[in-house]
């Protein structure tokens, strides 16, 4: 998917988990294509460099640090967007957490931690933004899932949480369509620090780093955020430069 036709001038995007990896690539590319970005990460040490790189390249960005599992943080992210840029057009729910373990070794705490980040975090940020998108009668919401949502050894909790996002997105799509809010999911397969931790195979990760770098994933994901994209309630997959 080429980014040559995409233009986001005048739009504002919130991207959770955008201090590194795929989230950072979404932020850098969206900014290069004209959007103003609210970077979110759990640490200023990753959020600040992303903001700085965007600004140094001539773009617009601010940040709000904290975990989206905390509703107060989600509200703060949205207010940062509204106070700085006056609106929110795009949400990319990308905050990610992985803790590979065999099924019998997964504690109840670990299971719910996984759901709190992936499902709860996406819920919090989207719900905090929803009234503003309804008022402006426009919005694009993207839930980042994973190819592992269909099953992966040592990733039972992760797979369950990621697949739950599909149900959330499809329900939101039904509620949002009449208000101009489109909601979709995209399962990404590409190199990132999180993927490296989950897959735990140096050979596989070296191949992904070579053939599926994060920069090749971003254009396909951002197409779902564009104003010309009109599908909603759908699930897509991006691997390298291929999108289905």
C-alpha positions, 0 to 999 in steps of 0.5 A: 500500500503506497502512502502517495495518495494519502493526505491528512492535513487539518486532521488530529490523531491520537495514537496509543502506544506510539513511543516505539515500534509500529505505533511510532511508525504510525505517528511519524507517517501520519505527521508527515502526511499532514496530521497533528499527533497526540503521542501516548506512551507509558514513559516520557523516555519513549514519548518525547523522542517521537514528538521531537522527531515529528517536530524536527521534521516539520510536523505537529505533535504533543504527548500525554504520558500514562497507561490507557488502562487508567480512565483518567489517563484516557480522558487526559489524552483526549483533552490534550488533543482538544486543548492543543488542536481543537478536535479529534478525527482519528484514534489508533488503539495500538497500546500493546502488552505481551507476556508469553507463557504456557496456558497452565502457567497463566495466572488470573492476574496475568489474564486480566492484565492482558484484557485491561491493556488491549480491551480496556485501554481501547475502550477507555480512549474510544469512549472518552473520544466518542461524544466529540466524534459524534458532535462533529459527525466524523471519526475514524477508529482503528483497533490494532489486533494481531495475526496471533488472535486466531491462535498461537502457542504460549499466547492464549491470553494475548490471543483472547484479548486481541480477538475480543477487540474484533467484537468491540469494533464491530459493535461500535461500528453499528453504533457509530455509522449514523454519526459518521464514525467508522470503526475497523480492526487490522491485524498487523504482522511486522517486526516490533519489539513487542513481536520479538518478545511474543514470538521468541525465535531469533530466526523468525524475527530476523526474517520479519525485520528484513522482509516486514519492517514496521515502516512497510506496515504503516501505510496500509493501516493509515489507509483505514484512517483516511476520509476516503475510506468508507468501510466499517465493522471490517477486519483487515490484515497487513503483512509487509506491503500486502493488505487483505 
